[in-house]
Amino acid sequence: MLKLPGDSTDVSANIGSSPDNPAPPRLEDAVLLLRITTKAHVGDIIGVAGFTLKAIAISPTYDSVGKLAYHLVRAAVAAEAS
């Protein structure tokens, strides 16, 4: 995890590579790095550290030789069901 809900830290400088079409800045509540084997998609609900998050953007990150390293997931707190 790079950022959790309630954390106002700008994590963009901590991310090694950026997506071609990044999500609008500060729209997310959480930023996660998931393994390349993840099956997550935009709109999926992800439970992390007691938070229920909805993926709003997923983009690949690459290592220094151009190999896929992680999936960067930007997520928002999921709305509570009523």
Backbone torsions as a table, in degrees:
resi	resn	phi	psi	omega
1	MET	NA	136.2	176.1
2	LEU	-102.7	-28.2	-177.4
3	LYS	-154.1	138.7	176.2
4	LEU	-118.8	161.4	177.0
5	PRO	-53.6	137.8	-178.4
6	GLY	94.3	-12.7	179.1
7	ASP	-94.9	122.6	-177.1
8	SER	-97.3	11.6	-179.0
9	THR	-66.0	135.9	174.0
10	ASP	-82.5	111.4	-175.0
11	VAL	-94.4	2.8	-175.4
12	SER	-59.4	-32.3	179.8
13	ALA	-73.3	-19.5	-179.6
14	ASN	-84.6	-8.6	-175.6
15	ILE	-94.7	123.9	-174.2
16	GLY	-65.0	-39.5	178.6
17	SER	-135.8	149.8	-176.5
18	SER	-110.9	153.6	178.6
19	PRO	-70.6	159.2	177.9
20	ASP	-64.8	-36.9	-179.6
21	ASN	-124.4	81.7	-175.7
22	PRO	-67.8	154.7	174.3
23	ALA	-66.8	155.8	177.4
24	PRO	-55.8	141.4	-175.8
25	PRO	-60.7	142.7	174.9
26	ARG	62.0	18.0	176.3
27	LEU	-78.5	-28.6	-175.3
28	GLU	-86.0	153.6	172.9
29	ASP	-96.5	-24.3	-177.6
30	ALA	-143.1	150.4	175.2
31	VAL	-129.5	126.0	-176.3
32	LEU	-124.2	149.4	168.9
33	LEU	-108.5	120.0	179.5
34	LEU	-112.3	152.8	179.5
35	ARG	-60.4	157.6	-178.4
36	ILE	-67.6	-15.6	179.0
37	THR	-85.4	2.1	-177.5
38	THR	-61.3	148.6	176.6
39	LYS	-107.8	12.0	-177.7
40	ALA	-67.2	147.0	177.7
41	HIS	-132.4	161.7	175.0
42	VAL	-58.9	133.6	-179.2
43	GLY	97.3	-14.2	178.7
44	ASP	-69.5	149.5	175.1
45	ILE	-94.5	130.9	-177.3
46	ILE	-126.7	128.2	176.1
47	GLY	-96.6	122.2	-178.5
48	VAL	-141.4	126.3	173.7
49	ALA	49.9	39.3	178.6
50	GLY	84.3	-0.7	178.1
51	PHE	-102.4	145.7	172.2
52	THR	-104.9	113.8	-173.9
53	LEU	-116.7	150.3	175.2
54	LYS	-114.6	124.3	-179.7
55	ALA	-67.4	125.6	179.2
56	ILE	-110.0	-16.5	176.6
57	ALA	-159.4	138.2	176.9
58	ILE	-132.8	128.9	179.1
59	SER	-142.6	151.6	-179.2
60	PRO	-78.5	152.5	169.6
61	THR	-123.8	148.6	-174.3
62	TYR	-121.7	152.1	176.5
63	ASP	-82.7	-174.0	-173.6
64	SER	-68.2	-16.6	178.6
65	VAL	-104.3	8.3	176.0
66	GLY	88.2	11.6	178.6
67	LYS	-88.7	139.5	178.2
68	LEU	-57.1	126.1	-176.1
69	ALA	-107.4	-51.3	-177.0
70	TYR	-149.4	169.9	167.7
71	HIS	-107.2	127.7	176.6
72	LEU	-90.7	120.4	-177.6
73	VAL	-113.7	121.4	172.7
74	ARG	-98.6	130.5	-173.2
75	ALA	-136.9	153.3	176.4
76	ALA	-116.2	154.0	176.3
77	VAL	-62.0	129.3	-179.4
78	ALA	-70.4	141.9	178.2
79	ALA	-65.5	140.0	178.6
80	GLU	-70.7	136.0	176.7
81	ALA	-74.2	138.5	-179.3
82	SER	-111.3	NA	NA
